Amino acid sequence: MVDFEDGASTEMIARALLDETERDPGAVEIGYAAGLRVTVGLEVMQALPAGRQASAQLGQDTVFAVTGGPGQSLWPLCANLAAASRGTFYLLDARAMPPESEHALLETVVRDREAAKREVFERIKADKAVPRPRKSRRSSSI
């Protein structure tokens, strides 16, 4: 993914994208701002020896900054971290926050998932839309 600052010229964007095709194929996120190219790098580190615990303690004072969008693999991880720590989560996304009227629904999802499902179903009915079950994306092997 290559991101550009607001107001970047189409010529600058085109040149940068062409340059990226000849650069490090391992770079997965690149940003251009104020004439600088910024990317994320990885550092190889020694794994903890068998039987040794990580030194980070997760608790109510732990703060998590979560990015990456609402992918299906992200939410189970966040749920596990929340259950283990009861920490504070900041969910960062490029999209705008939902309107205030949706905040109550989000809180309902946390408190009572089945009630949230019923509320969404009632909203669909009120909009006179026809609710249909979503097809599973999982493939089965027989």
Contacts in CASP RR format, 6 or more apart in sequence:
PFRMAT RR
TARGET T0000
AUTHOR 0000-0000-0000
METHOD contacts of the structure
MODEL  1
MVDFEDGASTEMIARALLDETERDPGAVEIGYAAGLRVTVGLEVMQALPA
GRQASAQLGQDTVFAVTGGPGQSLWPLCANLAAASRGTFYLLDARAMPPE
SEHALLETVVRDREAAKREVFERIKADKAVPRPRKSRRSSSI
1 28 0 8 1.000
1 29 0 8 1.000
1 30 0 8 1.000
2 16 0 8 1.000
2 17 0 8 1.000
2 20 0 8 1.000
2 30 0 8 1.000
2 31 0 8 1.000
2 32 0 8 1.000
3 29 0 8 1.000
3 30 0 8 1.000
3 31 0 8 1.000
3 32 0 8 1.000
4 12 0 8 1.000
4 13 0 8 1.000
4 16 0 8 1.000
4 31 0 8 1.000
4 32 0 8 1.000
4 33 0 8 1.000
5 32 0 8 1.000
5 33 0 8 1.000
5 34 0 8 1.000
8 32 0 8 1.000
12 32 0 8 1.000
16 32 0 8 1.000
16 37 0 8 1.000
20 27 0 8 1.000
20 30 0 8 1.000
24 39 0 8 1.000
27 39 0 8 1.000
27 40 0 8 1.000
27 41 0 8 1.000
28 40 0 8 1.000
29 39 0 8 1.000
29 40 0 8 1.000
30 37 0 8 1.000
30 38 0 8 1.000
30 39 0 8 1.000
31 37 0 8 1.000
31 38 0 8 1.000
31 39 0 8 1.000
32 38 0 8 1.000
48 54 0 8 1.000
58 81 0 8 1.000
58 84 0 8 1.000
58 85 0 8 1.000
58 87 0 8 1.000
59 84 0 8 1.000
59 85 0 8 1.000
59 86 0 8 1.000
59 87 0 8 1.000
60 85 0 8 1.000
60 86 0 8 1.000
60 87 0 8 1.000
61 87 0 8 1.000
62 85 0 8 1.000
62 87 0 8 1.000
62 88 0 8 1.000
63 87 0 8 1.000
63 88 0 8 1.000
63 89 0 8 1.000
63 90 0 8 1.000
64 78 0 8 1.000
64 81 0 8 1.000
64 85 0 8 1.000
64 87 0 8 1.000
64 88 0 8 1.000
64 89 0 8 1.000
64 90 0 8 1.000
65 90 0 8 1.000
65 92 0 8 1.000
66 74 0 8 1.000
66 78 0 8 1.000
66 89 0 8 1.000
66 90 0 8 1.000
66 91 0 8 1.000
66 92 0 8 1.000
67 92 0 8 1.000
67 93 0 8 1.000
68 74 0 8 1.000
68 92 0 8 1.000
68 93 0 8 1.000
69 93 0 8 1.000
70 93 0 8 1.000
78 89 0 8 1.000
81 87 0 8 1.000
81 89 0 8 1.000
82 89 0 8 1.000
98 106 0 8 1.000
105 116 0 8 1.000
105 119 0 8 1.000
105 120 0 8 1.000
108 115 0 8 1.000
108 116 0 8 1.000
108 119 0 8 1.000
109 116 0 8 1.000
121 131 0 8 1.000
124 131 0 8 1.000
125 131 0 8 1.000
END
